[in-house]
Amino acid sequence: MEPVPRTVLIVDDHAGFRRQARRALEADGYQVVGEAPNGAAGIQAAAELEPDVVLLDVHLPDGSGFDIVSRMLAGSVVLISTHDRQDYADLIRRSGARGFLAKDQLCGATLEALVAEG
């Protein structure tokens, strides 16, 4: 089944991960409308671009993704990290984010499943 085309903003301080995530998501039918290297740029990009989904790194140079979620004026925010979900279970629940994906599990199918959950 083809994923529903969605627009995505990637907010992560590692340029290599942003490139990798862009390639993987675009290969799965997503349109990556922007990238940001930190929370402040991510908040601004989300407001300007109005993506359907924001991939927001938990650890950014200018703050925690858990704190930045509430300032995102976009659709669904999905927190991402190299750490496991269990490391952040309470913070994820309290953050207001749509959910969490480990970076090594990011692909169109996992993102679609998470966003479609609720």
Stockholm file with secondary structure:
# STOCKHOLM 1.0

chainA/1-118         MEPVPRTVLIVDDHAGFRRQARRALEADGYQVVGEAPNGAAGIQAAAELEPDVVLLDVHLPDGSGFDIVSRMLAGSVVLISTHDRQDYADLIRRSGARGFLAKDQLCGATLEALVAEG
#=GR chainA/1-118 SS CCCCCCEEEEECSCHHHHHHHHHHHHHTTCEEEEEESSHHHHHHHHHHHCCSEEEEESEETTEEHHHHGGGCCSSEEEEEESSCGGGGHHHHHHHTCSEEEEGGGCSHHHHHHHHHTC
#=GC SS_cons         CCCCCCEEEEECSCHHHHHHHHHHHHHTTCEEEEEESSHHHHHHHHHHHCCSEEEEESEETTEEHHHHGGGCCSSEEEEEESSCGGGGHHHHHHHTCSEEEEGGGCSHHHHHHHHHTC
//
